């Protein structure tokens, strides 16, 4: 399985993809905070920050798309706690290490929940410099705990405000959109509704529709529906899918997209990048996507990054973020993950409609910091896998 969304069954079952056994050591010792201080030097971030300030070490990033050659050279070691899976982000880390031989990244992979718990537990004594996640909600939660550092002005300004924290404490790195995946042998785009609520009531979709309720981004979509449409309408939508449409539930976004392409179900409500990856690898496959308009069904969310308040190398971390927002970093997300760039000066050249063709709702991504209302509602209605 190659799922970007780390809130999946693999993460929840405790099968963790990690470089270190740091938290197991902490739990065994039973003295978490004290141990984390002692372990910090062993787990990366050794040495001092190579830069004196968080100001640009070369050119600043901007909305026009600078390149790595324009930026300052990276050197030293950064420690990154990642809520993204290794297969989706490690190639970028490796690409940076190959570009800068004097630079390395100590990686720690785990679910968002585990990473946030560790960061809260470790506080200012964390060995991590950066938190990298596929969910703006996790970044909002980090911010609410007072664990994120304000990013430099040029980093903030490089990304439109609706794709970053308006207070500058985290920024989007790549974008994903809730989409309607469909089998192109069964449907044409013009036949499909542009209203997310129609998918729960239109009789044409009975037995034909699927979704993936265990993902963090699906739960974020439900939170957005609660905020924009209210609890009663959201509950009716879930009940309509379950009781009237006999919705098929998947636990893997890739599996869902492949099922739509193979005709097992003909419609899938999911993130656009799963379909983009399948289409990229099999251009002739019977899979396409469309989007609802100005409702939660086309919610734009981001993966993103924050420099931690306890970072030992915040200036190096800031320069790293500039590299993520530069042309090479943004193009990586398009080519490898099927995601959208967040910097306006970098064009999307993937197999799906461009961002300009979409009509997502206006929504403050910091509102996604608390997923519990969505989890409770889905559990109450029985939409779980």
C-alpha positions in Angstrom: 0.0 0.0 0.0 1.3 3.4 -0.9 -0.9 5.8 1.0 0.1 9.3 1.7 -2.5 9.6 4.4 -0.9 8.1 7.5 -4.2 7.8 9.5 -4.8 4.4 8.0 -5.1 0.9 9.3 -1.4 0.3 9.2 -0.7 3.3 11.5 -3.6 2.6 13.8 -2.7 -1.1 14.2 0.7 0.0 15.7 2.8 -1.2 12.8 5.1 1.8 12.7 7.6 2.9 10.2 10.4 4.4 12.2 14.1 5.0 12.1 14.6 5.0 15.9 13.2 3.2 18.9 13.2 6.5 20.9 9.6 6.3 22.2 10.0 2.7 23.3 13.0 3.8 25.3 11.1 6.6 26.9 8.2 4.3 27.8 10.5 1.8 29.4 12.4 4.3 31.4 9.2 5.9 32.7 10.9 9.3 32.9 10.0 10.6 29.5 11.0 14.2 29.6 14.3 13.6 31.4 15.2 10.9 29.0 14.3 12.9 25.9 16.8 15.6 27.0 19.5 13.0 27.4 18.7 11.3 24.2 18.5 14.4 22.1 22.1 14.4 21.2 22.0 10.7 20.3 19.1 11.0 17.8 20.2 13.7 15.6 20.4 17.5 15.7 23.9 17.1 17.0 26.1 20.2 16.7 25.0 23.8 16.5 22.9 25.6 14.0 25.1 26.4 11.0 23.3 29.7 10.3 23.1 32.7 12.6 19.6 33.8 11.6 16.5 32.5 9.9 16.8 35.1 7.2 17.4 33.7 3.7 20.9 32.2 3.3 20.7 32.9 -0.4 17.7 34.3 -2.3 14.4 34.5 -0.5 11.6 32.3 -1.7 8.7 34.0 -3.4 5.5 33.2 -5.2 7.3 33.1 -8.6 9.2 29.9 -8.0 12.9 30.1 -7.1 15.2 27.1 -7.6 17.6 25.3 -5.3 20.5 27.0 -7.0 19.1 30.3 -5.9 18.9 29.4 -2.3 21.5 29.0 0.4 23.4 25.7 0.7 22.1 23.3 3.3 24.7 21.8 5.7 24.6 20.0 9.0 21.9 17.6 10.3 18.2 18.2 10.8 15.8 16.0 12.8 12.4 15.6 11.3 9.3 14.0 12.9 7.2 13.0 10.0 3.5 12.1 9.9 3.8 11.3 6.2 4.8 7.8 5.3 8.4 7.0 4.4 7.6 6.1 0.7 6.0 9.4 0.1 8.5 11.8 1.6 11.8 10.0 1.9 12.7 10.4 -1.8 12.6 14.2 -1.3 14.9 13.9 1.8 17.3 11.7 -0.2 17.2 14.1 -3.1 18.2 17.0 -0.9 21.0 14.9 0.8 22.4 14.0 -2.7 22.2 17.7 -3.8 24.0 18.8 -0.6 26.7 16.3 0.5 27.3 18.1 3.8 23.6 17.8 4.7 21.6 15.0 6.3 18.2 14.4 7.8 17.5 12.2 10.8 14.0 10.8 10.1 11.4 9.6 12.5 8.2 8.2 10.8 5.0 7.5 12.7 1.3 8.5 12.7 0.3 12.1 13.3 -1.3 11.1 16.6 1.9 9.5 17.9 4.1 12.3 16.7 1.9 15.0 18.3 1.8 13.0 21.6 5.6 12.8 21.6 6.0 16.5 20.8 3.6 17.5 23.6 5.4 15.2 25.9 8.9 16.4 25.0 8.0 20.1 24.8 11.0 22.4 24.4 13.3 19.4 25.0 12.4 17.7 21.8 15.3 16.5 19.6 13.2 17.4 16.6 13.6 20.5 14.5 10.6 20.1 12.2 7.2 18.4 12.1 6.2 17.3 8.6 2.7 16.0 8.2 0.0 15.3 5.5 -2.7 17.1 7.6 -3.2 20.8 8.2 -5.3 19.6 11.2 -2.2 18.1 12.8 -0.3 21.4 12.2 -3.2 23.4 13.7 -3.1 21.1 16.8 0.7 21.7 17.1 0.1 25.4 16.9 -2.6 25.3 19.6 -0.1 23.5 21.9 2.3 26.4 21.5 4.9 24.2 19.9 5.4 25.9 16.5 7.8 28.8 15.8 6.8 31.7 13.5 8.2 31.2 10.0 10.3 33.9 8.3 8.4 36.5 6.4 9.5 35.4 2.9 8.4 31.8 3.7 5.0 33.0 4.7 4.6 35.3 1.7 5.6 32.6 -0.7 2.4 30.6 -0.1 -1.2 32.1 -0.4 -2.9 32.6 2.9 -5.5 30.0 2.3 -2.8 27.4 2.0 -0.9 28.2 5.2 -1.5 29.4 8.8 -2.5 33.1 8.6 -0.4 33.6 11.8 2.7 32.2 10.0 3.3 29.2 12.4 3.0 26.5 9.7 2.9 26.4 5.9 1.4 24.1 3.4 4.0 22.2 1.3 1.7 20.5 -1.2 -2.1 20.4 -1.9 -4.7 17.7 -2.1 -8.4 18.1 -3.0 -11.4 15.9 -2.1 -12.6 14.6 -5.5 -15.1 12.3 -7.2 -13.3 9.5 -8.8 -15.3 7.7 -11.5 -15.0 4.9 -14.0 -14.9 6.5 -17.4 -16.5 3.5 -19.1 -19.6 4.0 -16.9 -19.9 7.7 -16.5 -19.0 10.9 -18.3 -18.0 14.0 -16.3 -21.2 15.8 -17.4 -23.4 13.1 -15.9 -22.0 13.5 -12.4 -23.4 16.0 -9.8 -21.4 19.0 -8.7 -23.2 18.9 -5.3 -21.7 16.5 -2.7 -25.1 15.9 -1.1 -26.5 14.5 -4.4 -24.2 11.5 -4.0 -26.2 10.4 -0.9 -29.6 10.8 -2.5 -29.4 10.1 -6.3 -30.7 6.6 -7.0 -28.2 6.2 -9.8 -25.4 5.7 -7.2 -27.1 3.0 -5.2 -24.6 0.1 -4.9 -22.1 2.1 -7.1 -20.4 4.4 -4.6 -17.5 4.1 -2.3 -15.4 6.0 0.2 -12.7 5.6 2.8 -13.8 6.7 6.3 -10.6 5.7 8.2 -8.4 8.4 6.7 -7.5 11.7 8.4 -8.4 13.7 5.3 -11.9 12.1 5.1 -12.4 13.1 8.8 -11.2 16.6 7.9 -13.8 16.6 5.2 -16.5 15.7 7.7 -15.3 18.4 10.1 -15.6 20.9 7.2 -19.1 19.7 6.4 -20.0 20.1 10.1 -18.7 23.6 10.1 -20.2 24.6 6.8 -23.5 22.7 6.8 -24.3 21.8 10.4 -24.6 18.5 12.3 -28.1 17.5 11.1 -27.3 17.8 7.4 -24.0 16.0 7.8 -25.6 13.2 9.7 -28.2 12.8 7.0 -25.5 12.7 4.4 -23.7 9.8 6.2 -27.0 7.9 6.7 -28.0 8.4 3.1 -24.7 6.8 1.9 -25.0 3.9 4.4 -28.8 3.2 4.2 -29.9 4.3 0.8 -26.7 3.9 -1.3 -25.2 0.8 0.4 -21.8 2.5 0.2 -18.7 0.3 -0.1 -16.0 1.3 2.5 -12.3 0.9 1.8 -9.4 1.2 4.2 -6.9 2.1 1.5 -7.1 5.0 -0.9 -5.1 3.3 -3.5 -7.3 0.2 -3.3 -10.4 2.4 -3.7 -9.1 4.1 -6.8 -8.1 0.8 -8.4 -11.5 -0.6 -7.6 -13.2 2.3 -9.4 -10.9 1.8 -12.4 -11.6 -1.9 -12.5 -15.4 -1.3 -12.3 -15.9 -3.0 -8.9 -17.6 0.3 -7.9 -18.1 3.1 -10.5 -17.8 6.1 -8.2 -15.3 6.9 -5.3 -15.3 9.8 -3.0 -11.6 10.3 -2.1 -8.5 12.4 -2.4 -7.6 13.3 -6.0 -3.9 12.2 -5.7 -4.8 8.5 -5.4 -6.4 8.7 -8.8 -3.6 10.8 -10.2 -1.0 8.2 -9.3 -3.0 5.4 -10.9 -3.6 7.4 -14.1 0.1 8.4 -14.2 1.2 4.8 -14.1 -1.6 3.5 -16.4 -2.7 6.3 -18.8 -5.1 4.1 -20.6 -7.0 3.0 -17.5 -10.8 3.7 -17.2 -10.4 6.2 -14.4 -11.0 9.9 -14.2 -12.0 12.5 -11.6 -14.4 15.4 -11.3 -15.0 17.9 -8.4 -18.0 19.3 -6.6 -18.3 23.0 -6.5 -18.0 25.3 -3.5 -19.0 22.7 -0.9 -17.1 20.3 1.5 -16.9 17.7 -1.3 -14.1 19.7 -2.9 -12.2 20.7 0.3 -8.7 21.8 -0.4 -6.3 20.6 2.3 -2.5 20.6 2.5 0.4 18.6 3.7 2.7 20.9 5.5 5.6 21.7 7.8 6.3 23.6 11.0 9.6 24.6 12.6 9.3 23.6 16.3 9.6 26.0 19.1 12.2 23.7 20.7 14.2 23.3 17.5 17.9 23.2 18.1 18.6 24.3 14.5 15.7 26.6 13.6 17.7 28.6 11.0 18.7 25.5 9.1 15.1 24.3 9.4 13.9 27.6 7.9 16.2 27.2 4.9 15.0 23.6 4.5 11.4 24.9 4.3 12.5 27.3 1.5 13.8 24.3 -0.4 10.5 22.5 0.0 8.8 25.6 -1.5 11.3 26.0 -4.3 10.6 24.7 -7.9 12.3 21.3 -7.4 10.5 20.6 -4.1 7.1 21.6 -5.5 7.6 19.5 -8.7 8.5 16.5 -6.6 5.0 16.5 -5.1 3.4 16.7 -8.6 5.6 14.0 -10.1 5.9 11.6 -7.2 2.7 12.0 -5.1 0.2 13.3 -7.6 -0.4 16.4 -5.4 -0.8 20.1 -6.3 1.9 22.7 -5.8 1.1 25.4 -3.2 3.3 28.1 -4.7 1.5 30.0 -7.5 4.7 30.3 -9.6 4.9 26.6 -10.0 2.6 25.1 -12.6 0.7 21.9 -12.1 1.4 19.6 -15.1 -0.2 16.3 -13.8 -3.0 14.3 -15.4 -5.9 16.1 -13.5 -7.6 19.5 -13.9 -5.5 22.4 -12.8 -6.2 24.2 -9.5 -7.6 27.1 -11.4 -10.4 24.9 -12.7 -11.5 23.9 -9.2 -14.0 25.7 -6.9 -13.2 24.6 -3.3 -15.1 26.2 -0.4 -13.5 29.0 1.6 -12.3 27.4 4.8 -9.8 28.1 7.5 -7.6 25.0 7.7 -6.9 25.7 11.3 -10.5 24.6 12.0 -9.3 21.0 11.2 -7.2 20.8 14.4 -9.9 18.8 16.3 -11.1 15.7 14.4 -12.9 14.3 17.4 -16.4 15.6 16.4 -16.0 13.8 13.0 -14.8 10.6 14.6 -17.6 10.6 17.1 -20.2 11.2 14.4 -18.9 8.4 12.1 -18.8 6.0 15.0 -22.4 6.9 16.1 -23.6 6.3 12.5 -21.6 3.2 12.0 -19.4 4.4 9.1 -16.2 2.7 10.2 -13.8 0.1 8.8 
